[in-house]
Amino acid sequence: MTGETASAGKDLLLEAKNVSFRYGSGPWILQDVNLGIRQGERVGLVGPSGYGKSTLSRILSGYEKPSKGSVLWKGAPLPRKGYCPVQMIYQHPEKAVNPRWRLQDTLSEGWEPDDALLADLRINKDLWFRRWPNELSGGELQRFCVARVLGPQTEFIIADEMSTMLDAITQAQIWNALLDQVRKRGLGLLVVTHNMALAERVCTRIVDLKQLNLVGHDA
């Protein structure tokens, strides 16, 4: 399912061109997937389990290389060195941080969020930043991970089921804070979700990967 938006005439930000993927000589997880996201769009990527939504997310953010095809950022190959303008928020935030580093050390790799963003995400800087990741709850760690990816060089966010494991209040707070930043800064957004109601609420266009992908396997 797709929908036309007011962004239809704007330049492409992120594009998958004939992307196929498999591990080694195993079965294809993705085959000949084409997807373009334009400036100003908030795109929902939906579809049944096993059709490669998370795999495509990792490819679009540069964490995996496609077996075939290419990923373009503003018409050029996606940067693979230095800070990537496409940043990803995972369903399980513990995958995005080094368990051997305090949160302050994790932030020192990139940037430190300003007080306004921390307040929007209900983050207690003085208390949290000296802690280890396992000393925070899942919701607290996800708030931290959202703040972390919103650095000044970030231009596009991929949120892969980022709120699935959270309670309703925490979900709402995190989505409100993220969408506020997306609108203020004009960031691109890809929302990967099983939750059609969420996609319809936050996205300007919805894409069903089942219609784009020629195969479906666990991903």
C-alpha positions in Angstrom: 0.0 0.0 0.0 1.4 3.4 -0.9 0.1 6.9 -0.7 0.9 10.1 -2.6 2.2 13.0 -0.6 3.0 16.7 -0.9 6.7 15.5 -1.1 6.2 13.8 -4.5 8.1 16.5 -6.4 11.0 16.8 -4.0 14.4 15.2 -4.3 15.1 11.7 -3.2 17.0 11.4 0.1 17.3 7.6 0.5 16.9 5.0 -2.2 17.1 1.3 -2.5 17.7 0.2 -6.1 17.1 -3.4 -7.0 18.3 -4.5 -3.6 18.6 -8.3 -3.0 20.1 -9.9 0.1 21.0 -13.4 1.4 23.6 -14.8 3.8 26.2 -16.7 1.8 24.5 -19.2 -0.5 21.4 -19.4 1.7 17.8 -18.5 0.6 17.1 -14.9 -0.6 15.6 -12.7 2.2 15.2 -9.7 -0.1 14.9 -9.7 -3.9 14.8 -6.8 -6.3 13.4 -4.3 -3.7 13.0 -0.7 -4.9 12.1 2.0 -2.4 12.7 5.8 -2.5 12.0 8.2 0.3 11.8 11.9 -0.5 12.6 15.0 1.6 9.8 15.7 4.0 8.3 12.2 3.9 7.7 10.0 7.0 7.3 6.6 5.5 5.9 3.5 7.3 7.4 0.2 6.3 4.9 -2.6 7.2 4.4 -6.2 6.3 4.2 -9.7 7.8 7.1 -11.2 9.8 9.6 -12.9 7.6 9.5 -10.4 4.7 12.8 -8.7 5.6 11.8 -5.4 7.1 14.7 -5.4 9.7 17.1 -6.7 7.1 16.2 -3.9 4.7 16.5 -1.4 7.6 20.1 -2.6 8.3 20.9 -2.3 4.6 19.5 1.2 4.3 21.4 2.4 7.3 24.7 0.9 6.1 25.0 -1.9 8.7 24.7 -4.6 6.0 25.8 -4.6 2.3 23.2 -5.8 -0.2 24.1 -8.9 -2.1 22.9 -7.2 -5.2 21.7 -3.7 -6.0 22.7 -0.4 -4.3 21.6 2.1 -1.6 21.9 5.8 -2.6 21.9 8.8 -0.4 21.0 12.0 -2.3 21.9 10.2 -5.5 25.4 9.0 -4.4 26.5 5.8 -2.6 25.6 5.7 1.1 28.7 6.9 3.1 30.5 4.0 4.8 33.2 6.0 6.5 32.8 8.7 9.2 29.4 9.7 10.5 26.6 8.3 8.4 23.6 10.8 7.9 21.3 7.8 8.2 20.9 6.7 11.9 19.0 3.7 13.2 17.0 3.2 16.4 16.6 -0.5 17.3 13.8 -2.4 18.9 16.3 -3.6 21.6 18.3 -0.6 22.7 20.9 -2.8 24.4 22.2 -3.7 20.9 23.1 -0.1 20.2 25.4 0.5 23.2 28.6 -1.0 24.5 27.8 -2.7 27.8 31.3 -2.0 29.1 31.0 1.8 28.7 29.1 4.2 30.9 26.5 6.2 29.1 28.7 9.4 29.2 31.5 7.4 27.5 29.1 6.3 24.8 28.1 9.9 24.1 31.7 11.0 23.9 31.9 9.1 20.5 29.7 11.6 18.9 27.8 14.5 20.5 26.1 15.5 23.8 22.4 16.3 23.5 21.2 19.7 24.6 19.1 20.2 27.7 15.9 20.9 25.7 16.1 17.5 24.0 16.9 15.7 27.2 13.9 17.3 28.9 11.6 16.3 26.0 12.8 12.7 26.4 12.5 12.8 30.2 16.2 12.1 30.6 17.9 12.9 33.9 21.4 13.8 32.7 23.0 14.1 36.1 21.7 10.7 37.3 21.8 8.6 34.1 25.0 9.5 32.3 27.3 8.1 35.0 25.5 4.8 34.9 26.1 1.6 33.0 23.6 0.5 30.4 22.3 -2.4 32.5 21.4 0.0 35.3 18.7 1.6 33.2 15.3 0.1 32.4 14.5 -0.7 28.8 12.4 2.4 28.4 15.2 4.6 29.9 17.8 3.1 27.7 15.6 3.6 24.6 15.2 7.2 25.5 18.9 7.5 25.7 19.4 5.8 22.3 16.9 8.2 20.6 18.7 11.2 22.0 22.1 9.7 20.9 21.1 9.4 17.2 19.7 12.9 17.0 23.2 14.5 16.5 23.6 17.6 14.3 24.9 15.6 11.4 21.9 13.2 11.3 19.5 13.8 8.4 17.5 10.6 8.4 16.2 8.3 11.1 15.2 4.6 10.7 13.1 3.5 13.7 12.9 -0.3 13.6 10.0 -1.3 16.0 11.6 1.1 18.5 8.6 1.2 20.8 7.2 -2.3 20.6 8.7 -3.4 24.0 7.6 -0.3 25.9 4.5 0.7 27.9 2.0 3.0 26.3 3.1 6.1 28.3 6.7 5.7 27.4 5.8 5.0 23.7 3.9 8.2 23.5 6.6 10.3 25.1 9.3 8.9 22.9 7.3 9.2 19.7 6.3 12.8 20.5 9.9 13.8 21.2 11.2 12.1 18.0 8.5 13.6 15.8 9.0 17.0 17.2 12.7 16.8 16.2 11.8 15.4 12.7 9.5 18.3 12.0 11.7 21.0 13.5 14.8 19.8 11.6 13.2 18.5 8.5 14.6 15.0 9.0 13.6 12.0 6.9 11.9 9.1 8.8 11.3 5.5 8.0 9.1 3.7 10.6 9.4 -0.1 10.5 6.5 -1.6 12.4 3.9 -4.3 12.6 1.5 -1.7 14.1 -0.6 -0.3 11.3 -2.4 2.1 13.6 1.0 3.6 14.6 2.1 3.9 10.9 -1.2 5.6 10.0 -0.8 8.0 12.9 2.8 9.2 12.4 3.5 8.6 8.7 2.7 10.5 5.5 3.0 7.3 3.3 2.8 3.6 4.0 4.7 0.9 2.1 3.9 -2.8 2.4 7.2 -4.7 1.9 5.2 -7.8 0.9 4.4 -6.0 -2.3 8.0 -4.9 -3.0 9.9 -8.1 -2.0 9.7 -11.1 -4.3 10.5 -13.6 -1.5 9.6 -13.9 2.2 11.8 -15.6 4.8 12.6 -15.0 8.4 14.8 -11.9 8.7 
